């Protein structure tokens, strides 16, 4: 069974782009280099992944994407920053 991912990109103009995919690395490459990237990110390159999380199916990932897109920028940044902080704390404790 494929896992699906919700991912958030930080665009060069400081805006966020949110999407779902089965392969975050491939999708990031498409956003940055190919015609297969989203129209929104084509004029805001380069983009970088600032957050991602996995789901068991596409439906769950898309529902989470919808909910994430409804958040304010401040709420999105809080989630992204908390994940980064947790990652730093986890890596420091090893």
C-alpha contacts under 8 A as a table, 3 or more apart, distances in Angstrom:
res1	aa1	res2	aa2	distance
1	X	56	X	7.90
2	X	22	X	6.92
2	X	56	X	7.21
2	X	57	X	7.29
3	X	22	X	6.08
3	X	54	X	6.47
3	X	55	X	5.82
3	X	56	X	5.05
3	X	57	X	6.14
3	X	58	X	7.89
4	X	20	X	6.83
4	X	21	X	5.68
4	X	22	X	4.65
4	X	23	X	7.75
4	X	54	X	5.62
4	X	55	X	5.10
4	X	56	X	6.15
4	X	57	X	5.70
4	X	58	X	5.65
4	X	61	X	6.22
5	X	20	X	5.38
5	X	21	X	5.33
5	X	22	X	5.90
5	X	23	X	7.42
5	X	24	X	7.10
5	X	52	X	6.49
5	X	53	X	5.52
5	X	54	X	4.31
5	X	55	X	5.92
5	X	61	X	6.24
6	X	18	X	7.26
6	X	19	X	5.85
6	X	20	X	4.54
6	X	21	X	6.82
6	X	52	X	5.48
6	X	53	X	5.50
6	X	54	X	6.35
6	X	55	X	7.73
6	X	61	X	5.72
6	X	62	X	7.63
6	X	64	X	7.27
6	X	65	X	6.29
7	X	18	X	5.74
7	X	19	X	5.52
7	X	20	X	6.07
7	X	21	X	7.79
7	X	24	X	7.19
7	X	49	X	7.00
7	X	50	X	7.80
7	X	51	X	5.63
7	X	52	X	4.18
7	X	53	X	6.67
8	X	16	X	6.54
8	X	17	X	5.61
8	X	18	X	4.48
8	X	19	X	6.61
8	X	49	X	5.87
8	X	50	X	5.83
8	X	51	X	5.10
8	X	52	X	6.28
9	X	16	X	5.52
9	X	17	X	5.04
9	X	18	X	6.34
9	X	47	X	5.99
9	X	48	X	5.25
9	X	49	X	4.48
9	X	50	X	5.67
9	X	51	X	7.19
10	X	14	X	6.17
10	X	15	X	5.95
10	X	16	X	4.82
10	X	17	X	6.60
10	X	47	X	5.52
10	X	48	X	5.35
10	X	49	X	6.36
10	X	50	X	6.30
11	X	14	X	5.34
11	X	15	X	5.35
11	X	16	X	5.97
11	X	17	X	7.16
11	X	41	X	6.96
11	X	44	X	5.49
11	X	45	X	6.26
11	X	46	X	6.39
11	X	47	X	4.45
11	X	48	X	6.73
12	X	15	X	7.41
12	X	44	X	5.30
12	X	45	X	5.61
12	X	46	X	5.63
12	X	47	X	5.99
13	X	44	X	6.15
17	X	40	X	7.82
17	X	41	X	7.46
18	X	65	X	6.81
18	X	68	X	7.95
18	X	69	X	7.13
19	X	65	X	6.55
20	X	58	X	7.91
20	X	61	X	6.42
20	X	62	X	6.67
20	X	65	X	7.11
21	X	24	X	6.27
21	X	27	X	7.02
23	X	26	X	5.50
23	X	27	X	6.20
24	X	27	X	5.10
24	X	28	X	6.05
25	X	28	X	5.17
25	X	29	X	6.29
26	X	29	X	5.18
26	X	30	X	6.26
27	X	30	X	4.96
27	X	31	X	6.18
27	X	37	X	7.46
28	X	31	X	5.08
28	X	32	X	6.26
28	X	47	X	7.61
28	X	48	X	7.28
28	X	49	X	7.25
29	X	32	X	5.16
29	X	33	X	5.88
29	X	34	X	7.40
30	X	33	X	5.38
30	X	34	X	4.88
30	X	35	X	7.16
30	X	36	X	5.63
30	X	37	X	4.90
31	X	34	X	6.45
31	X	35	X	7.93
31	X	36	X	6.94
31	X	37	X	3.92
31	X	38	X	6.40
31	X	41	X	6.29
31	X	42	X	6.82
31	X	45	X	7.82
31	X	47	X	7.24
32	X	37	X	7.08
32	X	41	X	7.79
32	X	42	X	7.35
32	X	45	X	6.01
32	X	46	X	5.71
32	X	47	X	6.36
33	X	37	X	7.66
34	X	37	X	6.04
37	X	41	X	6.75
37	X	42	X	6.58
38	X	41	X	5.48
38	X	42	X	6.43
39	X	42	X	5.33
39	X	43	X	7.51
40	X	43	X	6.55
40	X	44	X	7.12
41	X	44	X	4.86
41	X	45	X	6.15
41	X	47	X	7.34
42	X	45	X	6.05
44	X	47	X	7.02
49	X	52	X	7.48
50	X	80	X	6.82
51	X	80	X	5.97
51	X	83	X	7.64
54	X	61	X	7.48
55	X	58	X	7.36
55	X	60	X	6.27
55	X	61	X	5.69
56	X	60	X	7.17
56	X	61	X	7.94
57	X	60	X	5.62
57	X	61	X	6.53
58	X	61	X	5.09
58	X	62	X	6.09
59	X	62	X	5.16
59	X	63	X	6.18
60	X	63	X	5.14
60	X	64	X	6.25
61	X	64	X	5.15
61	X	65	X	6.10
62	X	65	X	4.85
62	X	66	X	6.17
63	X	66	X	5.16
63	X	67	X	6.34
64	X	67	X	5.09
64	X	68	X	6.00
65	X	68	X	5.09
65	X	69	X	6.12
66	X	69	X	5.23
66	X	70	X	6.50
67	X	70	X	5.20
67	X	71	X	6.90
68	X	71	X	5.44
68	X	76	X	7.24
69	X	72	X	7.96
71	X	74	X	7.96
71	X	75	X	5.84
71	X	76	X	6.22
72	X	75	X	5.17
72	X	76	X	6.28
73	X	76	X	5.06
73	X	77	X	6.12
74	X	77	X	5.15
74	X	78	X	6.22
75	X	78	X	5.10
75	X	79	X	6.48
76	X	79	X	5.29
76	X	80	X	6.26
77	X	80	X	4.99
77	X	81	X	5.88
78	X	81	X	5.20
78	X	82	X	6.02
79	X	82	X	5.23
79	X	83	X	6.30
80	X	83	X	5.31
80	X	84	X	6.36
81	X	84	X	5.03
81	X	85	X	6.09
82	X	85	X	5.08
82	X	86	X	6.09
83	X	86	X	5.12
83	X	87	X	6.16
84	X	87	X	5.05
84	X	88	X	6.27
85	X	88	X	5.09
85	X	89	X	6.16
86	X	89	X	5.11
86	X	90	X	6.00
87	X	90	X	5.14
87	X	91	X	6.07
88	X	91	X	5.18
88	X	92	X	6.06
89	X	92	X	5.17
89	X	93	X	6.29
90	X	93	X	5.37
90	X	94	X	6.86
91	X	94	X	5.57
